[in-house]
Amino acid sequence: CTQACEINGIKIDVDQIIAADVMTLHYSPEYWGPVDPNQFYPLRFSPEIKRHPCVYMPFGMGPRTCVGMRFALLEIKLALCNILKRYDVVKSANSKTSLEFTEGPAVRRPKGGVTVMLKRRNNPI
């Protein structure tokens, strides 16, 4: 802003930094219900469910979207494909049935990590 302004009763000074609270958006039951946002529910992202595009923005939004977004998504898909064609992911003796999370500066992480075992497939795909 080049001058101070007021939006919906909130005063914004010149050079004031404004940031979206992405963590609250990503875990809001209002947008991600009826199933608890902390529960694994793959159908949450099915094409039949319509949501505002700004409710999920792991790479930012608008003119400042992460330039590496497409590359990052391609990399993770390729890595997962290579792992899953050679291994089965199975629960280990140390696997937890529910996860606790810690809030980082940009991401939410499972406290203590996630423990699983990779069992080599006899006949890789």
PAMAR-105256 format. One record per residue: residue number from 1; residue in one letter; x, y, z of N, C-alpha, C in turn. Coordinates in nm, 3 decimals. Atoms other than C-alpha are relative to their C-alpha. Example, Ala and Ser with C-alpha at 12.3 -4.5 7.8 and 13.67 -1.06 7.14 Angstrom:
<nodes>
+-----+-----+---------+---------+---------+---------+---------+---------+---------+---------+---------+
|   n | res |     n.x |     n.y |     n.z |    ca.x |    ca.y |    ca.z |     c.x |     c.y |     c.z |
+-----+-----+---------+---------+---------+---------+---------+---------+---------+---------+---------+
|   1 |   A |   0.089 |  -0.119 |   0.000 |   1.230 |  -0.450 |   0.780 |   0.090 |   0.120 |   0.000 |
|   2 |   S |  -0.082 |  -0.119 |  -0.006 |   1.367 |  -0.106 |   0.714 |  -0.077 |   0.109 |   0.073 |
+-----+-----+---------+---------+---------+---------+---------+---------+---------+---------+---------+
</nodes>
This chain:
<nodes>
+-----+-----+---------+---------+---------+---------+---------+---------+---------+---------+---------+
|   n | res |     n.x |     n.y |     n.z |    ca.x |    ca.y |    ca.z |     c.x |     c.y |     c.z |
+-----+-----+---------+---------+---------+---------+---------+---------+---------+---------+---------+
|   1 |   C |   0.084 |  -0.119 |   0.000 |   0.000 |   0.000 |   0.000 |   0.088 |   0.125 |   0.000 |
|   2 |   T |  -0.072 |  -0.128 |   0.001 |   0.119 |   0.351 |  -0.074 |  -0.061 |   0.097 |   0.099 |
|   3 |   Q |   0.063 |  -0.084 |  -0.101 |  -0.123 |   0.497 |   0.178 |  -0.079 |  -0.090 |   0.097 |
|   4 |   A |   0.074 |   0.077 |  -0.099 |  -0.296 |   0.379 |   0.495 |  -0.145 |  -0.015 |  -0.045 |
|   5 |   C |   0.139 |   0.023 |   0.037 |  -0.642 |   0.229 |   0.448 |  -0.070 |  -0.082 |   0.107 |
|   6 |   E |   0.079 |   0.079 |  -0.094 |  -0.921 |   0.051 |   0.633 |  -0.089 |  -0.094 |  -0.079 |
|   7 |   I |   0.082 |   0.101 |   0.068 |  -1.088 |  -0.273 |   0.521 |  -0.078 |  -0.076 |   0.106 |
|   8 |   N |   0.088 |   0.067 |  -0.098 |  -1.385 |  -0.413 |   0.712 |   0.034 |   0.036 |   0.144 |
|   9 |   G |  -0.030 |  -0.047 |  -0.135 |  -1.290 |  -0.204 |   1.015 |   0.142 |  -0.027 |   0.047 |
|  10 |   I |  -0.139 |   0.028 |  -0.035 |  -0.926 |  -0.318 |   1.012 |   0.089 |   0.105 |  -0.065 |
|  11 |   K |  -0.089 |  -0.105 |   0.052 |  -0.673 |  -0.036 |   0.978 |   0.132 |  -0.063 |  -0.044 |
|  12 |   I |  -0.125 |   0.050 |   0.055 |  -0.374 |  -0.114 |   0.758 |   0.091 |   0.118 |  -0.028 |
|  13 |   D |  -0.096 |  -0.109 |   0.016 |  -0.072 |   0.115 |   0.782 |   0.086 |  -0.022 |  -0.123 |
|  14 |   V |  -0.093 |   0.008 |   0.112 |   0.172 |   0.189 |   0.503 |   0.114 |  -0.095 |   0.040 |
|  15 |   D |  -0.109 |   0.095 |  -0.020 |   0.437 |  -0.087 |   0.471 |  -0.028 |  -0.107 |   0.105 |
|  16 |   Q |   0.034 |   0.107 |  -0.094 |   0.249 |  -0.319 |   0.708 |  -0.002 |  -0.133 |  -0.075 |
|  17 |   I |  -0.004 |   0.132 |   0.064 |   0.309 |  -0.686 |   0.627 |  -0.130 |  -0.074 |   0.031 |
|  18 |   I |   0.124 |   0.074 |  -0.014 |  -0.005 |  -0.891 |   0.568 |   0.024 |  -0.140 |  -0.055 |
|  19 |   A |  -0.018 |   0.138 |   0.044 |  -0.003 |  -1.271 |   0.544 |  -0.127 |  -0.079 |   0.026 |
|  20 |   A |   0.116 |   0.086 |  -0.018 |  -0.277 |  -1.529 |   0.499 |   0.034 |  -0.109 |   0.102 |
|  21 |   D |  -0.018 |   0.106 |  -0.099 |  -0.320 |  -1.777 |   0.785 |  -0.037 |  -0.134 |  -0.066 |
|  22 |   V |   0.023 |   0.119 |   0.080 |  -0.287 |  -2.084 |   0.564 |  -0.028 |  -0.122 |   0.089 |
|  23 |   M |   0.021 |   0.115 |  -0.088 |  -0.270 |  -2.334 |   0.854 |  -0.146 |  -0.008 |   0.046 |
|  24 |   T |   0.140 |   0.000 |  -0.043 |  -0.613 |  -2.228 |   0.980 |  -0.090 |  -0.040 |  -0.115 |
|  25 |   L |   0.081 |   0.039 |   0.116 |  -0.757 |  -2.258 |   0.629 |   0.010 |  -0.149 |  -0.028 |
|  26 |   H |  -0.022 |   0.140 |   0.035 |  -0.604 |  -2.602 |   0.572 |  -0.062 |  -0.098 |   0.099 |
|  27 |   Y |   0.054 |   0.091 |  -0.101 |  -0.746 |  -2.747 |   0.895 |  -0.135 |   0.046 |   0.055 |
|  28 |   S |   0.129 |  -0.052 |  -0.043 |  -1.081 |  -2.566 |   0.919 |  -0.113 |  -0.099 |  -0.030 |
|  29 |   P |   0.113 |   0.089 |   0.023 |  -1.382 |  -2.799 |   0.968 |  -0.108 |   0.065 |  -0.089 |
|  30 |   E |   0.098 |  -0.072 |   0.082 |  -1.594 |  -2.531 |   0.801 |   0.021 |  -0.029 |  -0.149 |
|  31 |   Y |  -0.030 |   0.023 |   0.142 |  -1.418 |  -2.591 |   0.468 |   0.025 |  -0.146 |  -0.033 |
|  32 |   W |  -0.044 |   0.136 |   0.028 |  -1.302 |  -2.951 |   0.503 |  -0.088 |  -0.108 |   0.061 |
|  33 |   G |   0.093 |   0.096 |  -0.058 |  -1.599 |  -3.117 |   0.681 |  -0.071 |  -0.077 |  -0.108 |
|  34 |   P |   0.048 |   0.035 |  -0.134 |  -1.806 |  -3.320 |   0.738 |   0.096 |  -0.091 |   0.076 |
|  35 |   V |  -0.099 |   0.084 |  -0.069 |  -1.513 |  -3.555 |   0.818 |   0.105 |   0.093 |   0.063 |
|  36 |   D |  -0.099 |  -0.080 |  -0.073 |  -1.267 |  -3.415 |   1.075 |   0.123 |   0.023 |  -0.088 |
|  37 |   P |  -0.116 |  -0.031 |   0.084 |  -0.984 |  -3.234 |   0.887 |   0.129 |  -0.070 |   0.043 |
|  38 |   N |  -0.119 |   0.069 |  -0.048 |  -0.728 |  -3.416 |   1.103 |  -0.001 |  -0.148 |  -0.033 |
|  39 |   Q |   0.011 |   0.141 |   0.036 |  -0.848 |  -3.756 |   0.980 |   0.037 |  -0.019 |  -0.147 |
|  40 |   F |  -0.032 |   0.033 |   0.139 |  -0.716 |  -3.920 |   0.663 |  -0.130 |  -0.034 |  -0.073 |
|  41 |   Y |   0.124 |   0.020 |   0.076 |  -1.000 |  -3.899 |   0.410 |   0.028 |   0.039 |  -0.146 |
|  42 |   P |  -0.042 |  -0.032 |   0.137 |  -0.880 |  -3.923 |   0.046 |  -0.111 |   0.060 |  -0.087 |
|  43 |   L |   0.108 |  -0.053 |   0.082 |  -1.225 |  -3.847 |  -0.098 |  -0.020 |   0.150 |   0.018 |
|  44 |   R |   0.009 |  -0.144 |  -0.024 |  -1.188 |  -3.496 |   0.042 |   0.043 |   0.079 |  -0.124 |
|  45 |   F |  -0.050 |  -0.069 |   0.119 |  -1.006 |  -3.406 |  -0.281 |  -0.062 |  -0.051 |  -0.130 |
|  46 |   S |   0.064 |   0.050 |   0.122 |  -1.242 |  -3.579 |  -0.524 |  -0.056 |   0.116 |  -0.082 |
|  47 |   P |   0.046 |  -0.109 |   0.087 |  -1.348 |  -3.367 |  -0.824 |  -0.147 |   0.037 |   0.021 |
|  48 |   E |   0.142 |  -0.028 |  -0.022 |  -1.716 |  -3.392 |  -0.723 |  -0.021 |   0.104 |   0.110 |
|  49 |   I |   0.013 |  -0.097 |  -0.109 |  -1.654 |  -3.180 |  -0.412 |   0.060 |   0.132 |  -0.045 |
|  50 |   K |  -0.043 |  -0.133 |   0.045 |  -1.633 |  -2.812 |  -0.505 |   0.032 |   0.088 |   0.120 |
|  51 |   R |  -0.042 |  -0.094 |  -0.105 |  -1.442 |  -2.571 |  -0.280 |   0.061 |   0.123 |  -0.065 |
|  52 |   H |  -0.066 |  -0.121 |   0.049 |  -1.311 |  -2.221 |  -0.319 |   0.148 |  -0.032 |  -0.021 |
|  53 |   P |  -0.141 |   0.035 |   0.027 |  -0.961 |  -2.244 |  -0.477 |   0.099 |   0.053 |   0.103 |
|  54 |   C |  -0.093 |  -0.056 |  -0.099 |  -0.806 |  -2.033 |  -0.199 |  -0.003 |  -0.072 |   0.135 |
|  55 |   V |   0.008 |   0.072 |  -0.127 |  -0.901 |  -2.281 |   0.075 |   0.118 |  -0.096 |   0.015 |
|  56 |   Y |  -0.118 |   0.086 |  -0.005 |  -0.609 |  -2.509 |  -0.015 |   0.107 |   0.061 |  -0.087 |
|  57 |   M |  -0.107 |  -0.064 |   0.078 |  -0.291 |  -2.333 |  -0.117 |   0.137 |  -0.031 |   0.060 |
|  58 |   P |  -0.130 |   0.037 |  -0.056 |   0.020 |  -2.525 |  -0.018 |   0.117 |   0.070 |  -0.068 |
|  59 |   F |  -0.108 |  -0.068 |   0.072 |   0.224 |  -2.335 |  -0.277 |  -0.028 |   0.148 |  -0.018 |
|  60 |   G |   0.036 |  -0.140 |   0.014 |   0.069 |  -1.992 |  -0.231 |  -0.109 |   0.016 |  -0.105 |
|  61 |   M |   0.108 |  -0.027 |   0.094 |  -0.178 |  -1.825 |  -0.463 |   0.027 |   0.132 |  -0.072 |
|  62 |   G |  -0.009 |  -0.126 |   0.074 |  -0.195 |  -1.556 |  -0.726 |   0.136 |   0.022 |  -0.064 |
|  63 |   P |  -0.124 |  -0.032 |   0.071 |   0.102 |  -1.374 |  -0.876 |   0.127 |  -0.045 |   0.073 |
|  64 |   R |  -0.118 |   0.044 |  -0.076 |   0.334 |  -1.499 |  -0.600 |  -0.001 |  -0.150 |   0.028 |
|  65 |   T |   0.000 |   0.145 |  -0.014 |   0.267 |  -1.870 |  -0.643 |   0.142 |  -0.051 |  -0.014 |
|  66 |   C |  -0.133 |   0.059 |   0.003 |   0.576 |  -2.083 |  -0.586 |   0.038 |  -0.041 |  -0.142 |
|  67 |   V |  -0.043 |   0.033 |   0.136 |   0.772 |  -2.110 |  -0.911 |   0.037 |  -0.147 |  -0.014 |
|  68 |   G |  -0.038 |   0.140 |   0.005 |   0.878 |  -2.462 |  -0.818 |  -0.115 |  -0.097 |   0.023 |
|  69 |   M |   0.114 |   0.084 |  -0.032 |   0.524 |  -2.594 |  -0.762 |  -0.012 |  -0.121 |  -0.091 |
|  70 |   R |   0.016 |   0.113 |   0.093 |   0.497 |  -2.809 |  -1.075 |   0.115 |  -0.099 |   0.014 |
|  71 |   F |  -0.116 |   0.087 |  -0.016 |   0.848 |  -2.943 |  -1.032 |  -0.009 |  -0.080 |   0.130 |
|  72 |   A |   0.012 |   0.068 |  -0.129 |   0.788 |  -3.026 |  -0.663 |  -0.105 |  -0.110 |  -0.005 |
|  73 |   L |   0.105 |   0.101 |   0.011 |   0.463 |  -3.209 |  -0.740 |   0.044 |  -0.117 |  -0.087 |
|  74 |   L |  -0.050 |   0.106 |   0.086 |   0.625 |  -3.403 |  -1.023 |   0.103 |  -0.087 |   0.073 |
|  75 |   E |  -0.103 |   0.073 |  -0.075 |   0.921 |  -3.499 |  -0.802 |  -0.062 |  -0.094 |   0.104 |
|  76 |   I |   0.059 |   0.085 |  -0.104 |   0.702 |  -3.630 |  -0.517 |  -0.079 |  -0.115 |  -0.062 |
|  77 |   K |   0.074 |   0.108 |   0.067 |   0.482 |  -3.827 |  -0.757 |   0.094 |  -0.108 |  -0.053 |
|  78 |   L |  -0.098 |   0.096 |   0.051 |   0.784 |  -3.989 |  -0.922 |   0.065 |  -0.079 |   0.114 |
|  79 |   A |  -0.061 |   0.069 |  -0.114 |   0.943 |  -4.069 |  -0.584 |  -0.096 |  -0.103 |   0.058 |
|  80 |   L |   0.099 |   0.094 |  -0.055 |   0.622 |  -4.227 |  -0.453 |  -0.022 |  -0.119 |  -0.093 |
|  81 |   C |   0.017 |   0.110 |   0.096 |   0.575 |  -4.431 |  -0.772 |   0.115 |  -0.098 |   0.007 |
|  82 |   N |  -0.117 |   0.087 |  -0.006 |   0.929 |  -4.565 |  -0.751 |   0.004 |  -0.081 |   0.130 |
|  83 |   I |   0.003 |   0.073 |  -0.127 |   0.889 |  -4.659 |  -0.385 |  -0.111 |  -0.105 |  -0.002 |
|  84 |   L |   0.116 |   0.091 |  -0.008 |   0.542 |  -4.813 |  -0.420 |   0.005 |  -0.115 |  -0.101 |
|  85 |   K |  -0.008 |   0.114 |   0.092 |   0.631 |  -5.028 |  -0.721 |   0.099 |  -0.105 |   0.049 |
|  86 |   R |  -0.097 |   0.096 |  -0.053 |   0.915 |  -5.193 |  -0.526 |  -0.033 |  -0.050 |   0.141 |
|  87 |   Y |   0.027 |   0.033 |  -0.140 |   0.777 |  -5.196 |  -0.170 |  -0.148 |   0.013 |   0.035 |
|  88 |   D |   0.130 |  -0.018 |  -0.064 |   0.457 |  -5.244 |   0.028 |   0.026 |   0.077 |   0.129 |
|  89 |   V |  -0.013 |  -0.076 |  -0.124 |   0.413 |  -4.995 |   0.311 |  -0.088 |  -0.070 |   0.103 |
|  90 |   V |   0.075 |   0.073 |  -0.103 |   0.312 |  -5.184 |   0.625 |   0.022 |   0.062 |   0.137 |
|  91 |   K |  -0.005 |  -0.051 |  -0.136 |   0.243 |  -5.092 |   0.984 |   0.111 |  -0.072 |   0.076 |
|  92 |   S |  -0.105 |   0.062 |  -0.081 |   0.536 |  -5.151 |   1.219 |  -0.048 |  -0.010 |   0.144 |
|  93 |   A |   0.034 |   0.014 |  -0.141 |   0.534 |  -5.240 |   1.586 |  -0.001 |   0.137 |   0.069 |
|  94 |   N |  -0.007 |  -0.134 |  -0.059 |   0.614 |  -4.874 |   1.661 |  -0.099 |   0.099 |  -0.061 |
|  95 |   S |   0.097 |  -0.089 |   0.063 |   0.336 |  -4.730 |   1.442 |  -0.105 |   0.043 |   0.100 |
|  96 |   K |   0.103 |  -0.052 |  -0.089 |   0.094 |  -4.507 |   1.629 |  -0.135 |  -0.005 |  -0.071 |
|  97 |   T |   0.134 |   0.002 |   0.061 |  -0.281 |  -4.530 |   1.576 |  -0.056 |   0.140 |  -0.019 |
|  98 |   S |   0.039 |  -0.138 |   0.021 |  -0.327 |  -4.155 |   1.614 |   0.124 |   0.088 |   0.009 |
|  99 |   L |  -0.117 |  -0.087 |   0.007 |  -0.087 |  -3.872 |   1.545 |  -0.023 |   0.131 |   0.074 |
| 100 |   E |   0.000 |  -0.135 |  -0.056 |  -0.006 |  -3.557 |   1.737 |   0.086 |   0.083 |  -0.093 |
| 101 |   F |  -0.072 |  -0.085 |   0.093 |   0.115 |  -3.262 |   1.533 |   0.070 |   0.115 |   0.070 |
| 102 |   T |  -0.066 |  -0.121 |  -0.046 |   0.360 |  -2.980 |   1.590 |  -0.006 |   0.100 |  -0.114 |
| 103 |   E |   0.012 |  -0.106 |   0.099 |   0.321 |  -2.650 |   1.412 |   0.139 |   0.057 |  -0.027 |
| 104 |   G |  -0.126 |  -0.062 |   0.039 |   0.627 |  -2.534 |   1.221 |  -0.027 |   0.137 |  -0.057 |
| 105 |   P |   0.022 |  -0.133 |   0.056 |   0.680 |  -2.197 |   1.058 |  -0.084 |  -0.003 |  -0.128 |
| 106 |   A |   0.075 |   0.005 |   0.126 |   0.527 |  -2.314 |   0.730 |  -0.083 |  -0.127 |  -0.015 |
| 107 |   V |   0.070 |   0.128 |   0.017 |   0.409 |  -2.674 |   0.771 |  -0.034 |  -0.061 |   0.135 |
| 108 |   R |   0.040 |   0.076 |  -0.118 |   0.243 |  -2.903 |   1.020 |   0.064 |  -0.138 |  -0.013 |
| 109 |   R |  -0.072 |   0.127 |   0.006 |   0.440 |  -3.216 |   1.109 |  -0.045 |  -0.094 |   0.111 |
| 110 |   P |   0.030 |   0.095 |  -0.107 |   0.369 |  -3.536 |   1.302 |   0.110 |   0.006 |   0.107 |
| 111 |   K |  -0.096 |  -0.004 |  -0.110 |   0.535 |  -3.511 |   1.644 |   0.069 |  -0.136 |   0.011 |
| 112 |   G |  -0.075 |   0.124 |  -0.009 |   0.810 |  -3.773 |   1.656 |   0.006 |  -0.078 |  -0.131 |
| 113 |   G |  -0.003 |   0.066 |   0.130 |   0.762 |  -3.861 |   1.288 |  -0.103 |  -0.111 |  -0.013 |
| 114 |   V |   0.091 |   0.112 |   0.028 |   0.571 |  -4.153 |   1.134 |   0.087 |  -0.122 |  -0.025 |
| 115 |   T |  -0.080 |   0.122 |   0.013 |   0.708 |  -4.505 |   1.167 |  -0.079 |  -0.104 |  -0.078 |
| 116 |   V |   0.058 |   0.107 |   0.080 |   0.628 |  -4.761 |   0.898 |   0.114 |  -0.091 |  -0.045 |
| 117 |   M |  -0.101 |   0.090 |   0.056 |   0.807 |  -5.056 |   0.742 |  -0.024 |  -0.013 |  -0.149 |
| 118 |   L |   0.010 |   0.025 |   0.143 |   0.880 |  -5.107 |   0.375 |   0.035 |  -0.146 |  -0.022 |
| 119 |   K |  -0.021 |   0.143 |   0.026 |   0.842 |  -5.470 |   0.273 |   0.022 |  -0.018 |  -0.150 |
| 120 |   R |  -0.033 |   0.016 |   0.143 |   1.014 |  -5.556 |  -0.054 |  -0.099 |  -0.094 |  -0.066 |
| 121 |   R |   0.093 |   0.084 |   0.078 |   0.775 |  -5.694 |  -0.315 |   0.079 |  -0.110 |  -0.070 |
| 122 |   N |  -0.066 |   0.109 |   0.070 |   0.861 |  -6.031 |  -0.466 |  -0.001 |   0.025 |  -0.151 |
| 123 |   N |   0.013 |  -0.028 |   0.144 |   0.736 |  -5.925 |  -0.809 |  -0.028 |   0.150 |  -0.019 |
| 124 |   P |   0.024 |  -0.144 |   0.020 |   0.789 |  -5.551 |  -0.859 |  -0.083 |   0.023 |  -0.127 |
| 125 |   I |   0.088 |  -0.034 |   0.113 |   0.539 |  -5.394 |  -1.092 |   0.079 |   0.053 |  -0.117 |
+-----+-----+---------+---------+---------+---------+---------+---------+---------+---------+---------+
</nodes>
